[in-house]
Amino acid sequence: MNQKQLHIALRNCGKIDPEDINEAIIHNAYEALGKVVTEMQPLEVIGIIKLSGLRGRGGAGFPTGLKWELANKSKGNEKYVVCNADEGDPGAFMDRSVLEGDPHSVIEAMAICGYCIGAAKGLVYIRAEYPLAIERLKLAIKQAYEYGLLGENILGSNFSFNIELKYGAGAFVCGEETALIHSMEGQRGEPTFRPPFPAEAGYLGKPTNVNNVETYANIPAIILKGADWFNKIGTEKSKGTKVFALAGKINNVGLIEVPMGTTLQEVIFDIGGGIRGGKEFKAVQTGGPSGGCLTKKHLPTPIDYENLTANGSMMGSGGMIVMDEDDCMVAMAKYYLDFTVEESCGKCSPCRIGNKRLYEILNKITEGLGTMEDLTLLRNLSNVIKDTSLCQLGGSSPNPVLSTLDNFYDEYLAHIKEHRCPASQCKNLIHYYILEENCVGCMACARNCPVNAISGERKQLHTIDQSICIKCGICLEKCKFNAVEVK
Amino acid sequence: MEKIKSYTDLKLLKENLQKQSVFYSQDVRKDTPVLVRVAMATCGIASGAKEIMTYLKDEFEKRSINAFVMKTGCMGYCYAEPTLEVTLPDKKPVVFGYVTREKADEIIEKYIKNGELPQGVIPDLYQTIDME
């Protein structure tokens, strides 16, 4: 089952001690950097990255070689290499694992990038919520300096490169590259128009290359093993592998890396071990708050950038949240909107106001107060927000709404027309009942009810007062006779 | 640590380190037959991997077993933390999950001493690329 995995970005995670640079060196760390600064020219290296077909692993999938080429061609001798280690998607921990398990792969790749584009300074923007990753990265950088693998005249060449850490402060929007750059400059993390792209004018207005942690982790492998090796893996337009963080109602929650083209079926059922508790698979959310949900009919889809987008979702950074029959899709869309409303920087009206309205409508529906007009409004508003937002936070935040409307319209209808939540999750639409045929009057539920909503004599049928019940579910948990039902 | 002055020196350093590494050199391995890697990323540590690693080191000493125990990053089996990988001479590495103190004892007594596999083996390990 795990044979379907192929670890490239994660090649050393789980094999080496991340706090000992000698271990990394035993596993070929800095050999690619040595080869590049001693034997190759910048454009030659860029050619290899382009030929490999590597695309940005942060989510957008922009061709990495092309990005480096654009920064290389920008005029100026003050340039910057930036690593985006903000990893804001809820449920995503791919970048954290790379930094905690093999920080040198990223340090080496940043130096290689610096050599290619003509930058002497690298910056890692890492979220403050990753203390272990920060600690290990700091230690790795210190050890690299001690060996002269960072600093002046690396490995006897003319190339010098320094790396500094900058810390995030809990803003999802700072994962967007222009907001990230402004945050590093000490300004409020707000996105700005592109063009100009960072490759032309980024950090401090200078040419800057911004890439994700996982993108960098692939670079040394591509340099040492060759572009042809890399581009044989994956699909026609999506080369190499992708790291996914499997989370949710799946048995084998964890980190995997599979060649592009592996199907969702294989990831969720073969590697992931299927749904916990033997329940029915309902949907998988890829791309976090920017993505959409894929359903049973999408299971045979080979995973790659184009296929996921064509099916209403996106690759995203790699978070995969698996949902089962007990998850309400309307509530799920509401959860993501709650997140994006909180995280919106507020600069542009469509995102600031529009997302809030989307959230309010979804909340109304989960409370059983939705109307059919609300559904039309949800769709129209979503499209407007997508079209007119300044950055991709707003540009993609309606995706969970549109995707659930497309794939689970019946759930929305049940909430609105029948005042019923098919997954029995939305509190206002579910009721707890005591079944006469099973109740023995043991009083366990009544004793444990936090709001005293249950009444009944010993050995007599108990009843729940619906006007007091807060749907906490404790009675269901405590009843040993299967006498509590949720409908 | 001295600065590495050239690409050639880096490759030499790598070769020297490999010669001293218990995972790479048969000579060094002879004295340390048992190799244990403990997954210590945030998920592992949160599940108690640090205590397990300390426990293993102590137990190996107490039971006079020549073992090399090291920490690594995430192995990917977050659902089964704490996880560890045991490599015995001439055998493929075996990964164990849900390693409590009791399970660690079982791994030492059953697998390391007798070659018998206890419950909780994680099957079908994934491929990792070779950089050479």
HADDOCK unambig.tbl for C-alpha pairs under 7 A between the chains (distance, minus, plus):
assign (segid A and resid 1 and name CA) (segid B and resid 124 and name CA) 6.16 0.50 0.50
assign (segid A and resid 2 and name CA) (segid B and resid 124 and name CA) 5.26 0.50 0.50
assign (segid A and resid 2 and name CA) (segid B and resid 125 and name CA) 5.61 0.50 0.50
assign (segid A and resid 2 and name CA) (segid B and resid 126 and name CA) 5.01 0.50 0.50
assign (segid A and resid 3 and name CA) (segid B and resid 124 and name CA) 6.25 0.50 0.50
assign (segid A and resid 3 and name CA) (segid B and resid 125 and name CA) 6.54 0.50 0.50
assign (segid A and resid 3 and name CA) (segid B and resid 126 and name CA) 5.04 0.50 0.50
assign (segid A and resid 3 and name CA) (segid B and resid 127 and name CA) 6.52 0.50 0.50
assign (segid A and resid 5 and name CA) (segid B and resid 126 and name CA) 5.38 0.50 0.50
assign (segid A and resid 5 and name CA) (segid B and resid 127 and name CA) 6.33 0.50 0.50
assign (segid A and resid 6 and name CA) (segid B and resid 126 and name CA) 6.40 0.50 0.50
assign (segid A and resid 6 and name CA) (segid B and resid 127 and name CA) 5.09 0.50 0.50
assign (segid A and resid 6 and name CA) (segid B and resid 128 and name CA) 5.79 0.50 0.50
assign (segid A and resid 7 and name CA) (segid B and resid 127 and name CA) 6.19 0.50 0.50
assign (segid A and resid 7 and name CA) (segid B and resid 128 and name CA) 4.61 0.50 0.50
assign (segid A and resid 7 and name CA) (segid B and resid 129 and name CA) 6.25 0.50 0.50
assign (segid A and resid 8 and name CA) (segid B and resid 128 and name CA) 6.58 0.50 0.50
assign (segid A and resid 8 and name CA) (segid B and resid 129 and name CA) 6.00 0.50 0.50
assign (segid A and resid 11 and name CA) (segid B and resid 128 and name CA) 5.46 0.50 0.50
assign (segid A and resid 11 and name CA) (segid B and resid 129 and name CA) 6.23 0.50 0.50
assign (segid A and resid 13 and name CA) (segid B and resid 72 and name CA) 6.78 0.50 0.50
assign (segid A and resid 13 and name CA) (segid B and resid 73 and name CA) 5.02 0.50 0.50
assign (segid A and resid 13 and name CA) (segid B and resid 74 and name CA) 5.73 0.50 0.50
assign (segid A and resid 13 and name CA) (segid B and resid 75 and name CA) 6.13 0.50 0.50
assign (segid A and resid 14 and name CA) (segid B and resid 39 and name CA) 6.10 0.50 0.50
assign (segid A and resid 14 and name CA) (segid B and resid 72 and name CA) 4.87 0.50 0.50
assign (segid A and resid 14 and name CA) (segid B and resid 73 and name CA) 4.72 0.50 0.50
assign (segid A and resid 14 and name CA) (segid B and resid 74 and name CA) 5.25 0.50 0.50
assign (segid A and resid 14 and name CA) (segid B and resid 75 and name CA) 4.40 0.50 0.50
assign (segid A and resid 15 and name CA) (segid B and resid 72 and name CA) 5.93 0.50 0.50
assign (segid A and resid 16 and name CA) (segid B and resid 72 and name CA) 5.22 0.50 0.50
assign (segid A and resid 17 and name CA) (segid B and resid 70 and name CA) 6.90 0.50 0.50
assign (segid A and resid 17 and name CA) (segid B and resid 71 and name CA) 5.56 0.50 0.50
assign (segid A and resid 17 and name CA) (segid B and resid 72 and name CA) 4.52 0.50 0.50
assign (segid A and resid 17 and name CA) (segid B and resid 73 and name CA) 6.93 0.50 0.50
assign (segid A and resid 18 and name CA) (segid B and resid 72 and name CA) 6.29 0.50 0.50
assign (segid A and resid 18 and name CA) (segid B and resid 73 and name CA) 6.56 0.50 0.50
assign (segid A and resid 25 and name CA) (segid B and resid 14 and name CA) 5.76 0.50 0.50
assign (segid A and resid 26 and name CA) (segid B and resid 14 and name CA) 5.09 0.50 0.50
assign (segid A and resid 26 and name CA) (segid B and resid 17 and name CA) 6.17 0.50 0.50
assign (segid A and resid 26 and name CA) (segid B and resid 18 and name CA) 5.77 0.50 0.50
assign (segid A and resid 28 and name CA) (segid B and resid 131 and name CA) 6.71 0.50 0.50
assign (segid A and resid 34 and name CA) (segid B and resid 7 and name CA) 4.98 0.50 0.50
assign (segid A and resid 35 and name CA) (segid B and resid 7 and name CA) 6.97 0.50 0.50
assign (segid A and resid 38 and name CA) (segid B and resid 7 and name CA) 6.98 0.50 0.50
assign (segid A and resid 97 and name CA) (segid B and resid 41 and name CA) 6.96 0.50 0.50
assign (segid A and resid 97 and name CA) (segid B and resid 74 and name CA) 6.02 0.50 0.50
assign (segid A and resid 100 and name CA) (segid B and resid 41 and name CA) 6.05 0.50 0.50
assign (segid A and resid 100 and name CA) (segid B and resid 73 and name CA) 5.79 0.50 0.50
assign (segid A and resid 101 and name CA) (segid B and resid 41 and name CA) 6.99 0.50 0.50
assign (segid A and resid 101 and name CA) (segid B and resid 72 and name CA) 6.43 0.50 0.50
assign (segid A and resid 101 and name CA) (segid B and resid 73 and name CA) 3.70 0.50 0.50
assign (segid A and resid 101 and name CA) (segid B and resid 74 and name CA) 6.04 0.50 0.50
assign (segid A and resid 132 and name CA) (segid B and resid 42 and name CA) 6.98 0.50 0.50
assign (segid A and resid 146 and name CA) (segid B and resid 1 and name CA) 6.10 0.50 0.50
assign (segid A and resid 146 and name CA) (segid B and resid 2 and name CA) 6.90 0.50 0.50
assign (segid A and resid 146 and name CA) (segid B and resid 3 and name CA) 6.21 0.50 0.50
assign (segid A and resid 147 and name CA) (segid B and resid 1 and name CA) 6.33 0.50 0.50
assign (segid A and resid 147 and name CA) (segid B and resid 2 and name CA) 5.89 0.50 0.50
assign (segid A and resid 147 and name CA) (segid B and resid 3 and name CA) 4.11 0.50 0.50
assign (segid A and resid 147 and name CA) (segid B and resid 4 and name CA) 5.50 0.50 0.50
assign (segid A and resid 148 and name CA) (segid B and resid 3 and name CA) 4.68 0.50 0.50
assign (segid A and resid 148 and name CA) (segid B and resid 4 and name CA) 5.89 0.50 0.50
assign (segid A and resid 155 and name CA) (segid B and resid 4 and name CA) 6.12 0.50 0.50
assign (segid A and resid 155 and name CA) (segid B and resid 5 and name CA) 4.82 0.50 0.50
assign (segid A and resid 155 and name CA) (segid B and resid 6 and name CA) 4.09 0.50 0.50
assign (segid A and resid 155 and name CA) (segid B and resid 7 and name CA) 5.75 0.50 0.50
assign (segid A and resid 156 and name CA) (segid B and resid 5 and name CA) 5.30 0.50 0.50
assign (segid A and resid 156 and name CA) (segid B and resid 6 and name CA) 5.10 0.50 0.50
assign (segid A and resid 221 and name CA) (segid B and resid 131 and name CA) 6.61 0.50 0.50
assign (segid A and resid 224 and name CA) (segid B and resid 131 and name CA) 6.74 0.50 0.50
assign (segid A and resid 225 and name CA) (segid B and resid 131 and name CA) 6.66 0.50 0.50
assign (segid A and resid 252 and name CA) (segid B and resid 79 and name CA) 5.45 0.50 0.50
assign (segid A and resid 253 and name CA) (segid B and resid 78 and name CA) 5.88 0.50 0.50
assign (segid A and resid 253 and name CA) (segid B and resid 79 and name CA) 4.81 0.50 0.50
assign (segid A and resid 254 and name CA) (segid B and resid 76 and name CA) 5.22 0.50 0.50
assign (segid A and resid 254 and name CA) (segid B and resid 77 and name CA) 5.29 0.50 0.50
assign (segid A and resid 254 and name CA) (segid B and resid 78 and name CA) 4.44 0.50 0.50
assign (segid A and resid 254 and name CA) (segid B and resid 79 and name CA) 6.00 0.50 0.50
assign (segid A and resid 255 and name CA) (segid B and resid 76 and name CA) 4.29 0.50 0.50
assign (segid A and resid 255 and name CA) (segid B and resid 77 and name CA) 6.76 0.50 0.50
assign (segid A and resid 256 and name CA) (segid B and resid 76 and name CA) 6.16 0.50 0.50
